[in-house]
């Protein structure tokens, strides 16, 4: 349900982010820590629609594990995407398919940053990532 993240680790991280200001700082820091190789190229083929901010996602499968790159022009959205990337980068097809955005962000205490528009956009991102599982499984590319 949380990709490669353990519920106990997420719960501890959520407890450390006990006020809104700390959570905002945490998300902005996450967005700034993404290295260039973790960021999806801003190509039309990588763009995912559904959020007010522009978002790009690139999925590759290597030896049965997801190699995920994300990007956004908005720092807060980029920080939220980085959390999804932490949960799914290196995950296998079953972990990606079982990932639940709402449960993940709720455990971290980040529900207050998920406006309806932002939540819908992040759901579109997760749907695109999970579609890559279905596409790869149907072409048998997920297996090593």
C-alpha positions as CSV (number, residue, x, y, z in Angstrom):
1,X,0.0,0.0,0.0
2,X,3.0,2.3,0.6
3,X,5.3,1.0,-2.2
4,X,8.7,0.3,-0.7
5,X,8.0,2.5,2.4
6,X,7.3,0.8,5.7
7,X,4.2,2.0,7.7
8,X,6.3,2.4,10.9
9,X,8.9,4.7,9.1
10,X,6.1,6.8,7.6
11,X,4.3,7.1,10.9
12,X,7.5,8.3,12.6
13,X,8.2,10.8,9.9
14,X,4.6,12.0,10.1
15,X,4.9,12.5,13.9
16,X,8.0,14.6,13.4
17,X,6.1,16.9,11.1
18,X,3.7,18.0,13.8
19,X,2.8,21.5,12.5
20,X,1.9,23.0,9.2
21,X,5.1,25.2,8.9
22,X,7.3,22.1,9.4
23,X,5.4,20.1,6.8
24,X,5.7,23.0,4.3
25,X,9.4,23.3,4.9
26,X,9.8,19.5,4.6
27,X,8.0,19.5,1.2
28,X,10.1,22.4,-0.1
29,X,13.3,20.8,1.0
30,X,12.3,17.5,-0.7
31,X,11.7,19.4,-3.9
32,X,15.1,21.0,-3.8
33,X,16.9,17.7,-3.0
34,X,15.9,16.0,-6.3
35,X,18.9,15.5,-8.4
36,X,18.8,16.1,-12.1
37,X,18.7,12.3,-12.8
38,X,15.7,12.0,-10.5
39,X,13.8,14.6,-12.5
40,X,11.7,13.8,-15.6
41,X,12.5,15.7,-18.7
42,X,9.9,18.3,-19.4
43,X,8.7,16.6,-22.6
44,X,5.2,16.5,-23.9
45,X,5.3,12.7,-23.8
46,X,6.1,12.8,-20.1
47,X,3.4,15.3,-19.1
48,X,0.5,14.2,-16.9
49,X,-2.6,16.3,-16.9
50,X,-5.1,16.8,-14.1
51,X,-3.3,19.2,-11.8
52,X,-3.2,22.9,-11.9
53,X,0.6,22.8,-11.9
54,X,2.4,21.2,-14.8
55,X,3.8,17.7,-14.0
56,X,6.0,15.3,-15.8
57,X,6.5,11.6,-15.1
58,X,8.8,9.1,-16.7
59,X,8.7,5.4,-15.9
60,X,11.2,2.8,-16.9
61,X,11.5,-0.9,-15.8
62,X,14.9,-2.3,-15.1
63,X,15.2,-5.9,-13.9
64,X,11.6,-5.8,-12.8
65,X,11.9,-2.7,-10.7
66,X,10.4,0.8,-11.4
67,X,12.9,3.6,-12.2
68,X,10.8,6.7,-11.6
69,X,11.5,10.2,-12.5
70,X,9.2,13.1,-11.7
71,X,9.1,16.9,-12.1
72,X,6.9,19.9,-11.7
73,X,7.2,23.7,-12.0
74,X,5.6,24.1,-8.6
75,X,7.8,23.5,-5.5
76,X,5.1,22.2,-3.3
77,X,3.8,19.8,-5.9
78,X,7.4,18.7,-6.6
79,X,7.8,17.9,-2.9
80,X,4.6,15.9,-2.9
81,X,5.8,14.1,-6.1
82,X,9.1,13.4,-4.4
83,X,7.2,11.5,-1.7
84,X,5.6,9.4,-4.3
85,X,8.9,8.8,-5.9
86,X,10.5,7.7,-2.6
87,X,7.7,5.2,-2.2
88,X,7.7,3.8,-5.7
89,X,11.3,4.2,-7.1
90,X,12.7,0.7,-7.0
91,X,9.4,-1.0,-6.3
92,X,8.2,-4.1,-8.1
93,X,5.1,-4.3,-10.2
94,X,3.0,-5.6,-7.3
95,X,4.1,-2.8,-5.0
96,X,3.3,-0.2,-7.6
97,X,-0.1,-1.7,-8.4
98,X,-1.0,-1.8,-4.7
99,X,0.2,1.8,-3.9
100,X,-2.5,4.0,-2.3
101,X,-1.9,7.7,-2.5
102,X,-4.5,8.7,0.1
103,X,-3.3,6.2,2.7
104,X,0.3,7.2,2.2
105,X,-0.2,10.9,2.6
106,X,-2.7,10.4,5.5
107,X,-0.1,8.5,7.4
108,X,2.4,11.3,6.9
109,X,-0.2,13.9,8.1
110,X,-0.2,15.7,4.8
111,X,-3.9,15.7,4.0
112,X,-4.1,19.5,4.6
113,X,-1.8,20.1,1.6
114,X,-4.0,18.1,-0.7
115,X,-6.6,20.4,-2.1
116,X,-9.2,18.8,-4.3
117,X,-7.3,20.0,-7.4
118,X,-3.9,18.9,-6.1
119,X,-5.3,15.5,-4.9
120,X,-6.8,14.9,-8.4
121,X,-3.6,15.8,-10.1
122,X,-1.6,13.5,-7.8
123,X,-4.1,10.7,-8.4
124,X,-3.6,11.2,-12.2
125,X,0.2,10.9,-11.6
126,X,-0.3,7.6,-9.7
127,X,-2.7,6.3,-12.3
128,X,-0.1,7.0,-15.0
129,X,2.6,5.2,-13.0
130,X,0.2,2.3,-12.4
131,X,-0.7,2.2,-16.0
132,X,3.0,1.7,-16.8
133,X,2.8,-1.6,-14.8
134,X,-0.2,-2.8,-16.8
135,X,1.6,-1.8,-20.1
136,X,4.8,-3.5,-19.1
137,X,3.1,-6.6,-17.8
138,X,1.0,-7.0,-21.0
139,X,4.3,-6.8,-23.0
140,X,6.1,-8.9,-20.5
141,X,8.8,-6.2,-19.9
142,X,8.6,-6.1,-16.1
143,X,10.2,-9.5,-15.7
144,X,14.0,-9.6,-15.6
